[in-house]
Amino acid sequence: MDGQALEVAKKSAETAGVAHLISFERANAMKLPYEDASFDIVINEAMLTMQADQAKKKCVMEYLRVLKPEGLLLTHDVLLKEAKESVRQELSQAIHVNVGPLTQDGWEQVMIESGYRDVKVLTGEMTLMKLSGMIYDEGWLGTLKICVNACKKENRKQFLTMYKMFNKNKKNLGFIAMASHKSSNR
């Protein structure tokens, strides 16, 4: 989470009247600076896809370490609907990061092998580069800012590359949201 996003999260908590209940911090997901069994809930938003397969496991095992018994990990990430290496490669090229979205079975396997139980899954259509999805995720003002930035000369080529890649692969990409519990005996 970048500094600006951290400030937005803090302001949102203040607006909602829950700032006294929430602490926002920036940390390395593979080596969290917290004691074992510190949290009831850990939330991971669209970060695991950006990790190599072994790093994904390292992250979710670190989340497991800091969760209290019966704690809950909530994740939201990119879903590869079919195991197609070509889609992973195209996505990596489009965003200039070696990404690794997984199939539903792959994501569930990461969670189970890392020690989670009772993994609940919700999947759906990828709306990342669709206007309706941006409005839903970012609101009108956020979508307008994204569009203005996308039109800037220095961003235009990258934005169009991403748009074309997501549009071409819309049948192969989706989202996955998972709720996974830590066992009470861990």
Backbone bond lengths (Angstrom), bond angles and torsions (degrees), N, CA, C in turn:
res aa  C-N    CA-C-N  psi(-1)  N-CA   C-N-CA  omega(-1)  CA-C   N-CA-C  phi
1 M - - - 1.449 - - 1.521 107.60 -
2 D 1.320 116.26 125.95 1.455 118.65 179.51 1.531 110.45 -79.03
3 G 1.319 115.35 168.15 1.458 120.76 -176.26 1.516 113.51 -58.57
4 Q 1.342 116.41 -39.29 1.460 120.23 -179.29 1.531 110.68 -66.02
5 A 1.325 117.01 -42.93 1.462 120.62 178.69 1.525 110.64 -64.35
6 L 1.317 116.31 -36.05 1.460 120.94 178.16 1.532 110.47 -62.75
7 E 1.333 116.62 -42.38 1.463 120.76 178.22 1.530 111.81 -65.82
8 V 1.331 116.66 -39.28 1.470 120.70 177.56 1.529 109.40 -62.33
9 A 1.333 117.17 -42.95 1.464 121.31 179.44 1.529 110.34 -62.17
10 K 1.327 117.01 -43.17 1.469 120.50 179.07 1.523 111.26 -62.24
11 K 1.333 116.54 -44.58 1.466 120.54 179.72 1.526 111.13 -65.01
12 S 1.331 116.53 -38.30 1.469 120.02 178.14 1.523 110.58 -63.32
13 A 1.325 117.06 -40.95 1.467 120.97 178.06 1.523 110.59 -64.09
14 E 1.335 116.63 -39.41 1.468 120.50 177.48 1.527 110.43 -63.59
15 T 1.331 116.52 -47.25 1.463 121.64 179.96 1.524 111.22 -59.35
16 A 1.329 116.30 -38.83 1.463 120.90 -179.71 1.527 112.67 -79.16
17 G 1.338 116.70 -6.02 1.457 120.34 178.71 1.524 114.35 76.08
18 V 1.336 117.14 21.76 1.465 120.05 -178.52 1.533 112.73 -119.13
19 A 1.322 117.35 11.78 1.465 120.81 -176.61 1.527 111.84 -58.25
20 H 1.312 117.62 -31.27 1.467 120.99 179.68 1.529 112.31 -71.40
21 L 1.325 117.31 -13.15 1.462 122.22 -178.69 1.529 113.46 -101.69
22 I 1.345 116.91 -11.88 1.459 121.44 -171.26 1.516 111.18 -124.88
23 S 1.324 115.02 140.73 1.455 121.70 174.01 1.520 108.29 -121.10
24 F 1.321 118.35 129.25 1.454 123.16 178.12 1.522 108.48 -109.33
25 E 1.326 115.71 127.06 1.459 120.92 179.84 1.516 109.32 -139.57
26 R 1.314 115.40 157.34 1.458 122.23 176.61 1.522 107.66 -105.74
27 A 1.367 116.58 130.62 1.467 120.05 -177.45 1.523 110.05 -153.38
28 N 1.327 116.14 165.15 1.459 123.53 176.23 1.527 108.26 -80.01
29 A 1.333 117.50 119.95 1.460 121.94 -175.67 1.525 113.05 -64.55
30 M 1.328 117.68 -20.25 1.465 119.86 -179.13 1.526 112.83 -93.49
31 K 1.316 115.87 -6.10 1.460 120.32 178.88 1.527 107.87 -153.07
32 L 1.310 114.74 75.63 1.467 120.36 -175.93 1.523 111.17 -72.54
33 P 1.326 116.70 139.80 1.467 120.85 -177.01 1.537 113.14 -85.86
34 Y 1.329 116.68 43.30 1.456 121.08 -176.63 1.518 110.08 -126.86
35 E 1.313 115.00 154.69 1.463 121.89 177.94 1.537 109.65 -67.99
36 D 1.310 116.24 158.39 1.463 121.46 172.59 1.527 108.81 -57.10
37 A 1.326 115.35 146.64 1.474 122.36 174.96 1.525 112.86 53.50
38 S 1.326 116.63 48.36 1.464 121.68 -178.01 1.532 114.19 -94.65
39 F 1.332 117.92 -23.25 1.461 120.14 -168.91 1.524 112.46 -126.64
40 D 1.322 115.35 146.61 1.459 122.02 173.22 1.530 110.48 -80.69
41 I 1.342 116.31 -35.10 1.464 122.25 -176.41 1.529 109.33 -138.72
42 V 1.324 116.25 138.39 1.466 123.38 170.34 1.525 106.29 -122.24
43 I 1.333 116.34 133.73 1.464 121.70 179.80 1.521 109.10 -116.13
44 N 1.314 115.83 128.84 1.466 122.11 177.93 1.523 107.72 -120.57
45 E 1.303 117.58 120.20 1.459 122.30 -176.50 1.524 110.85 -114.22
46 A 1.323 116.28 106.12 1.469 124.21 169.40 1.523 114.08 52.16
47 M 1.316 117.61 37.73 1.456 121.15 179.70 1.522 112.15 -111.58
48 L 1.312 118.26 -29.97 1.464 120.63 -174.68 1.525 112.32 -65.47
49 T 1.333 118.24 -33.77 1.466 120.95 177.30 1.526 110.88 -58.36
50 M 1.314 116.86 -29.59 1.466 120.77 -177.86 1.528 112.66 -78.45
51 Q 1.308 116.95 -0.08 1.464 121.75 -177.89 1.532 110.55 -107.28
52 A 1.334 115.68 149.97 1.466 120.62 171.27 1.531 107.88 -63.75
53 D 1.326 116.72 161.62 1.464 120.28 -174.58 1.531 112.96 -56.56
54 Q 1.326 118.38 -43.99 1.465 120.44 178.73 1.526 111.46 -66.96
55 A 1.327 117.18 -35.05 1.463 120.79 178.32 1.525 111.02 -67.98
56 K 1.339 117.08 -33.89 1.470 120.18 175.50 1.530 109.12 -56.99
57 K 1.338 115.36 -48.90 1.466 119.96 -179.32 1.520 111.00 -62.84
58 K 1.325 116.32 -39.86 1.463 119.50 179.50 1.528 110.41 -61.76
59 C 1.326 116.99 -42.17 1.471 120.76 178.38 1.523 111.21 -62.50
60 V 1.353 117.17 -51.80 1.459 118.32 -175.22 1.529 112.02 -68.88
61 M 1.331 117.26 -26.73 1.467 119.41 174.30 1.531 110.71 -72.25
62 E 1.319 116.48 -33.68 1.465 119.74 176.02 1.521 109.94 -68.72
63 Y 1.322 117.59 -38.38 1.462 120.72 175.05 1.529 109.78 -61.80
64 L 1.333 116.06 -41.42 1.458 121.15 178.09 1.525 110.61 -59.68
65 R 1.315 116.40 -41.66 1.472 121.14 -179.40 1.521 111.46 -59.88
66 V 1.335 117.29 -41.95 1.464 119.53 -175.04 1.527 113.00 -87.04
67 L 1.333 117.25 -8.77 1.465 119.82 176.67 1.522 110.95 -78.67
68 K 1.323 115.14 142.86 1.460 121.14 172.63 1.526 108.58 -71.59
69 P 1.337 118.37 160.11 1.466 119.66 173.66 1.531 109.88 -53.58
70 E 1.307 116.70 136.89 1.464 124.89 -175.49 1.536 112.28 70.35
71 G 1.350 117.24 9.09 1.460 121.45 177.72 1.522 111.47 -64.72
72 L 1.322 115.39 164.14 1.457 122.07 -172.58 1.524 111.06 -122.48
73 L 1.330 116.23 129.12 1.466 122.41 171.84 1.514 107.71 -103.71
74 L 1.335 116.34 123.25 1.461 122.26 175.79 1.520 107.61 -109.62
75 T 1.330 116.44 124.01 1.463 120.54 -179.83 1.520 109.88 -128.04
76 H 1.324 114.48 150.88 1.463 122.36 176.58 1.516 105.55 -141.32
77 D 1.337 117.13 124.49 1.450 119.05 -175.41 1.516 111.37 -153.99
78 V 1.337 115.59 -174.64 1.456 122.64 -179.11 1.527 109.28 -83.96
79 L 1.312 115.75 135.34 1.460 123.30 179.82 1.522 109.42 -109.02
80 L 1.300 116.30 130.28 1.456 123.14 171.79 1.525 105.62 -95.17
81 K 1.318 117.39 111.91 1.464 120.56 -173.60 1.520 112.72 -67.52
82 E 1.318 117.42 -32.71 1.460 123.28 174.86 1.519 107.46 -132.55
83 A 1.311 116.80 146.87 1.467 121.13 -178.93 1.527 109.69 -71.58
84 K 1.320 116.72 86.61 1.464 122.38 179.83 1.527 108.63 -121.31
85 E 1.312 115.15 109.53 1.463 120.38 -179.98 1.528 110.95 -61.86
86 S 1.322 117.52 -30.70 1.473 120.17 -179.23 1.530 111.23 -62.46
87 V 1.332 117.50 -36.15 1.467 120.59 179.44 1.522 109.66 -68.75
88 R 1.331 117.28 -42.32 1.474 120.64 176.93 1.524 110.13 -59.03
89 Q 1.333 116.64 -43.31 1.465 120.59 -178.99 1.526 111.51 -65.93
90 E 1.335 116.86 -43.05 1.467 120.30 178.67 1.524 111.05 -62.68
91 L 1.316 117.04 -42.04 1.460 121.18 178.83 1.529 110.06 -63.65
92 S 1.305 117.60 -43.60 1.477 121.94 177.95 1.517 110.96 -59.59
93 Q 1.324 116.60 -44.53 1.463 120.53 -179.87 1.523 111.48 -66.35
94 A 1.323 116.53 -39.14 1.466 120.52 -177.09 1.520 112.54 -66.59
95 I 1.346 117.63 -36.39 1.466 119.05 -176.95 1.534 112.98 -107.43
96 H 1.319 115.94 3.66 1.479 121.94 176.52 1.520 113.44 60.55
97 V 1.331 116.06 34.36 1.464 122.62 176.37 1.527 106.50 -140.73
98 N 1.318 117.47 140.27 1.456 121.13 178.14 1.525 108.81 -76.47
99 V 1.324 115.89 93.76 1.463 120.64 -174.65 1.522 110.98 -95.20
100 G 1.310 115.07 161.50 1.450 120.62 -179.07 1.501 113.70 -142.79
101 P 1.357 118.08 67.26 1.458 117.29 173.82 1.528 109.04 -64.64
102 L 1.310 116.10 151.84 1.462 121.54 -178.76 1.517 110.50 -119.17
103 T 1.322 115.63 164.93 1.455 121.21 171.44 1.533 107.90 -74.45
104 Q 1.325 116.59 169.22 1.462 119.53 177.92 1.526 110.26 -57.69
105 D 1.321 117.19 -45.49 1.466 120.15 178.37 1.522 111.01 -59.88
106 G 1.333 116.32 -40.22 1.463 120.53 179.38 1.519 112.51 -63.07
107 W 1.336 116.49 -45.21 1.469 120.08 178.91 1.535 110.31 -63.37
108 E 1.328 116.64 -45.31 1.463 119.89 -179.74 1.531 110.74 -62.50
109 Q 1.323 116.90 -38.88 1.461 121.28 179.12 1.530 110.76 -63.15
110 V 1.332 117.53 -41.37 1.471 120.51 177.05 1.519 109.83 -57.41
111 M 1.318 117.10 -45.41 1.466 120.64 -178.09 1.529 111.61 -65.68
112 I 1.312 116.42 -47.90 1.465 120.37 -176.93 1.528 110.94 -66.04
113 E 1.349 116.83 -44.92 1.465 119.99 179.18 1.529 112.02 -64.52
114 S 1.314 117.04 -24.62 1.464 121.15 -179.89 1.526 112.09 -85.56
115 G 1.327 117.48 -5.65 1.458 119.89 174.12 1.518 115.52 108.89
116 Y 1.325 119.03 10.15 1.458 121.44 178.14 1.525 109.95 -88.01
117 R 1.313 115.13 158.36 1.462 120.82 177.22 1.524 107.96 -132.12
118 D 1.301 115.70 168.98 1.463 121.54 174.59 1.536 110.99 51.42
119 V 1.335 116.07 53.68 1.466 121.62 -178.80 1.525 109.23 -79.97
120 K 1.316 115.87 115.53 1.466 122.16 177.02 1.520 108.10 -101.47
121 V 1.341 117.18 137.69 1.454 122.04 -172.52 1.524 111.16 -127.61
122 L 1.331 115.38 139.49 1.460 123.15 170.68 1.521 106.28 -129.33
123 T 1.329 117.25 130.08 1.457 120.82 177.49 1.521 109.25 -124.35
124 G 1.325 115.27 160.22 1.453 119.37 178.71 1.504 112.34 -169.88
125 E 1.308 115.00 -173.14 1.454 123.53 -176.74 1.533 111.42 -71.75
126 M 1.315 115.80 141.56 1.463 122.02 175.62 1.525 108.59 -75.76
127 T 1.331 116.48 125.10 1.468 120.60 -179.99 1.521 112.06 -119.27
128 L 1.323 116.38 14.43 1.462 121.24 -173.47 1.525 113.49 -56.08
129 M 1.312 118.61 -45.12 1.461 121.01 -176.68 1.529 111.99 -109.22
130 K 1.324 117.15 24.38 1.457 121.60 175.89 1.526 108.27 -106.94
131 L 1.319 116.24 139.59 1.457 120.84 -178.54 1.532 111.19 -56.14
132 S 1.326 117.86 -45.85 1.467 120.85 -179.28 1.528 110.90 -61.85
133 G 1.325 116.66 -38.88 1.470 120.74 178.29 1.513 112.12 -67.21
134 M 1.334 116.34 -41.15 1.467 119.56 178.56 1.524 110.99 -63.78
135 I 1.328 116.42 -42.33 1.465 119.87 180.00 1.529 109.64 -63.04
136 Y 1.331 116.60 -43.52 1.463 120.80 179.24 1.532 110.62 -62.71
137 D 1.339 117.14 -45.80 1.465 121.61 -176.65 1.523 113.44 -76.87
138 E 1.320 116.66 -40.47 1.468 121.07 -170.03 1.527 114.16 -109.28
139 G 1.322 117.53 -12.85 1.464 120.74 -174.31 1.522 109.62 80.17
140 W 1.324 115.64 170.60 1.467 120.42 -177.94 1.521 111.92 -62.46
141 L 1.322 116.77 -46.85 1.462 119.84 -177.04 1.527 110.95 -65.57
142 G 1.318 117.44 -43.60 1.465 120.67 178.29 1.518 111.98 -62.43
143 T 1.341 116.42 -39.85 1.461 120.79 178.26 1.517 110.63 -65.59
144 L 1.319 116.89 -40.58 1.466 120.62 177.61 1.530 110.35 -61.33
145 K 1.331 117.18 -42.81 1.471 120.57 178.02 1.528 111.24 -62.00
146 I 1.335 117.15 -42.44 1.461 121.04 178.47 1.528 109.87 -61.33
147 C 1.323 117.09 -45.32 1.467 121.18 -178.97 1.522 111.70 -64.44
148 V 1.324 116.62 -41.58 1.470 120.17 177.67 1.524 109.94 -62.37
149 N 1.327 116.97 -45.80 1.472 120.18 178.12 1.523 111.77 -63.85
150 A 1.324 117.29 -37.30 1.471 121.26 -179.97 1.521 111.09 -65.53
151 C 1.322 117.19 -30.05 1.469 121.04 -179.16 1.527 113.36 -80.57
152 K 1.312 117.48 -14.33 1.453 119.52 178.16 1.521 109.60 -63.67
153 K 1.304 115.73 141.17 1.463 121.33 -175.34 1.525 112.37 -52.66
154 E 1.334 117.83 -42.58 1.464 121.25 -176.73 1.536 113.19 -71.17
155 N 1.333 117.56 -16.23 1.467 121.20 -178.18 1.527 113.72 -109.03
156 R 1.319 116.97 -18.49 1.460 122.25 -170.64 1.531 113.01 -55.71
157 K 1.319 117.70 -48.92 1.469 121.15 -177.16 1.531 110.88 -61.85
158 Q 1.331 116.79 -45.06 1.463 121.17 179.86 1.531 111.11 -63.41
159 F 1.312 116.62 -44.15 1.462 120.93 179.97 1.528 110.69 -61.83
160 L 1.348 117.06 -45.43 1.459 120.51 179.90 1.531 111.88 -64.63
161 T 1.318 116.55 -38.65 1.468 120.59 176.99 1.526 109.95 -60.48
162 M 1.331 116.44 -46.70 1.459 120.23 179.39 1.525 110.93 -64.67
163 Y 1.318 116.34 -43.91 1.468 120.44 -179.84 1.529 110.77 -58.27
164 K 1.341 116.13 -48.16 1.463 120.60 -179.31 1.527 111.42 -62.50
165 M 1.330 116.76 -42.13 1.459 120.54 -178.89 1.528 110.72 -64.08
166 F 1.343 117.43 -46.89 1.469 120.25 -179.87 1.528 111.19 -65.84
167 N 1.322 117.08 -39.22 1.459 120.48 179.10 1.532 110.57 -65.47
168 K 1.323 117.23 -44.67 1.465 122.01 179.11 1.533 111.41 -61.18
169 N 1.327 116.86 -38.02 1.464 121.85 -174.34 1.527 113.79 -104.11
170 K 1.332 117.44 20.26 1.463 119.74 -175.35 1.528 113.05 -60.27
171 K 1.328 117.63 -26.81 1.470 120.23 178.22 1.525 111.10 -80.05
172 N 1.333 117.88 -17.16 1.464 121.94 -176.44 1.521 113.85 -102.65
173 L 1.340 117.21 -11.52 1.467 121.14 -177.87 1.517 110.69 -120.10
174 G 1.302 115.47 144.08 1.454 121.48 176.11 1.514 108.89 -152.11
175 F 1.318 115.95 -164.74 1.461 119.64 174.89 1.518 108.29 -117.37
176 I 1.323 114.41 156.26 1.451 121.29 172.83 1.523 107.76 -132.63
177 A 1.313 115.73 133.46 1.463 122.10 173.13 1.523 106.36 -120.91
178 M 1.328 115.81 132.46 1.461 120.31 -178.21 1.521 110.51 -130.17
179 A 1.309 114.61 143.56 1.460 122.79 171.81 1.524 105.78 -119.52
180 S 1.331 116.40 116.54 1.465 121.85 -174.60 1.518 109.50 -127.26
181 H 1.322 116.53 135.63 1.470 121.26 -178.06 1.516 112.60 -101.33
182 K 1.306 114.43 147.98 1.457 121.87 169.71 1.526 107.22 -85.79
183 S 1.311 117.32 138.34 1.469 120.54 177.67 1.524 110.87 -64.38
184 S 1.295 115.78 152.36 1.470 119.51 179.02 1.522 112.33 -70.76
185 N 1.330 117.52 -19.05 1.471 120.38 -178.33 1.528 112.89 -97.80
186 R 1.310 118.76 12.49 1.471 120.82 179.84 1.492 110.59 -103.80
